Every structure is written in C-alpha cells, then in structure tokens.
C-alpha cells in the first residue's frame, strides 16, 4: 500500500514539474505599461531589462528589490546603463534577501506611492512563484509579468543541462511551498467564517 502511494506521489510530482517547466513564460518583448516597475534581483539581465523599461517611459518609478547593501545607486546606474530617469525615479530596496521579503518590500513601496499596477521583472523560471508571493501581499494591485531568460540556464532544454535541471527542481519545490503557504491563511479564514 505504501509503495503504491509513494509511486503515485512520484508520478504526480514529475507530471507537475513537467507542466511547471512547460508553462514558464518566454522572454517578454511585447509592449507593456503600468504605474510602476519592480525588478527582483538575482541576475544582471533582470535589472538591465527593468532599467530599460524605466528609461523608455513604461512606468513612473522603478523599485529594484533585494539590492546588496554594498551596492550604491551610482554603481548600479553604471552597471545597468541607467540614464536621467534612473537618477530621479529609481529606488533601491535593501531589505529583501528572498522572494517572500521581495514581496513585503515591494508591497510597502507600492502602497507608499499609491500604485495600482506593477510590471514585475524577474527570470522566467522565477515568475510563477514571484506572482504568487506578490499577489498575496498586494491583492488589489494588477501585476504585469515581464519575464527575462537568464543567460546561464537553458530552460527550454532542461533535460540536457544538469545545472538547469537543478535550478528548476529547486524553483518548483519553492513554488509548491509558496502555493501551500499562501493558501493556508485563506483556508484558515474560511474555516473560521464557517464556524
């Protein structure tokens, strides 16, 4: 009985993983617009894409969440090829060290500015979990995904790349964890309301 249950769980996990990877968004090249932009750090291509959106007038302000404490705005501007809009309209968030903290930091910043829509810039494999975490902290804010493909991870051929496989497995597990953790408060609230 236990071995059959374990087999079913393994098959369900594998099927879920394949669906997760197959449904990852491709890099965004379409026109997007929102009140503001947030970049979740973790790769230069994320920040570069977000700064390009800001400089192109896509949003009013940019938050770069999860910046290392030793990075200055001037240095980040040079690295990301920022221009005049970066000087006036880019904010660095130093408080976040994981996706959950990114969501908390972003929600506080979004609320402080009164924004109702937000372009979310992060890696394509990180986007599903990011949207779950951000939606939980900002239920009234429209989130517009702007996925970027990281240079060092071959997402589309993950079965041939051990590094990509490890990264995607780790991200899938974190995604499942976020699903559970964000669903728990809602389930508890429903139970309390039903009593």
N, C-alpha and C positions, 0 to 999 in steps of 0.2 A: 504494500500500500504506500509506504513512504517513498520507495524508489519510483513508483509511478507518479506520485505528486511532484517529486524532485524533477523528473523528466518533463512533466507538463510545465513546471515553472521555468525550466531552462529554455524550452521551446518558446514560451511566451516572452521571456526576456530577449531572446535572439530575434524574434519577429518584431518586437517593439523597437529594438536597436536598429534593425534594417529600415523600418518605417521612419524612425527618427532621422537617420542619415539621409534617406531618400527625399525627405521633405525639407531639408535645410535650404534656406533661400540662397539664390545665386547673388553675386555682387550686384548692387543697385546702380543702374545708370539712368534710370527714369527721373523725370522732374519731380521733385518733392518740395513741399513747403509746409511750414508750421511756425508757431510763435517763436520757438527756440530750438536749440540743438544740444544734445548731450553726447559726449564721447566717453565710453567706458574703457579705461586704459588697459593695456595688455599687449599692445603691438603698435609700432610706429604707423602702420597703414591706417589704423583706426583714427588716430589724431590727425594725420595728414588729410584724410577724407573729410573729417569734421571741420577742420580749418578751411579747406577749400569751399565747403558749403557756406560757412560764415562769410568768407571773403566774397562769395558770389551773391550775397544778399538773400540767402534762403531763409534765414531766421534772424531774429533781433539780437539774440545773445547766444553764447556758447558756454556750456559748462564742461570742463574736462575733469571727470571724476576719478579719483584714485591716483592722483599725481604723487610721485615720490617726494618726500619732504625736502630733499636737497635740490630739487629742480626749481629754477626760477622762471618767471614768466618770460623774461628776455631770452633765456636759453631755449625755452620751448618754442618761442616765436621763431628763432633761427632754425631749429630742427624741423619745424612743421611749415616753414615758408609762409609765416603769417605776414599780413600787411597792416594797413591802417585800422581796419575793423577789429583785428586781433587786439590792438592796443586799447581800444575803448570798450570792446564788447565781449571779451573772453575772460571767463573766471576759472580759476584753478581750484579744485577741491582736493584737499589733502587728508580728509578724514577716513576715506574708504580703503579697505585692503582686500575686500571680496565683493562678490556680486550683491549680496544682501545689503552690505554697507553702501555700495554704489546706489542702490535703490533708496535707502534712507537719506543719503546726502542729496541725491537728485530731487527727491520729493520736497525736502526743505527749501532747496533753491528755487524750484518751480513754484511752490506756494508763495515764497517771499516776493517773487516777481509777478505773480498772478497769471501765469501762463496756463492756457487751456489745451495746447497741443505741443508735441515734442517729437523731434526727429531723433531716433536712437541709433547711434553709430557704434557698432561693435563687430566682431568677427562673425561670420555666418554661422559657425557651429555654436557660438555663444548666444546668439539671438533668441532662441526659444526660451531659455532659462531667464535671460535678461528681461524679456517681456512679461514673464510670469511674476518676477520679483517687483518690477516697476509697477505693473498693474495693481498688485496687492497694496502698494504704498500710495498709489495715485489713482484711485478708481474713477475719478471724474476727468482725467486727462487723456486726450487722444494720443496714442503712441504710433508713430510712423517709422517702421523699420527701415534702416539703411545699412544692410549687411555689406561687409568687405571680406574678401578672401585673403587670409594670411599667406604670406609668401612661403613659409616653411612647412605648410601642411597641405597635402594633396587630398582634399576632402572627397573629390569625385572618384578617386581610385584608392580608397582607404584600405581595401583588401590587399593591395600590393605594397603598402607603406606601413611598416610596423610602428613608426612614430605617430602617423595619423591615426592608426587603429587605437593606440594607447590614449591619445588625446580625446578621441571621440568616445571611447568607452568611459573615460573619466567624466566627460561632459554629460553623457547620457545618464550616468548614475546621479550626478548632481542635479540634472533636470528632473529625474524621478523624485529625488529628495525635495526639490522646490515645489513640485506638484503636491506632494503629501503635506509639507509644512504650511503651504498657503491655503490648502483645503481644510486643514484641521480647525482653524478658528471659525470658519464659516459653518462647519459641521457642528461644532460645539454650540454656536449661537443658535442654529436651527433647533438643536435638541432642547436648549433652554427655553426657546419660544414655544416649543410644542408641549412643555410641561405645565 
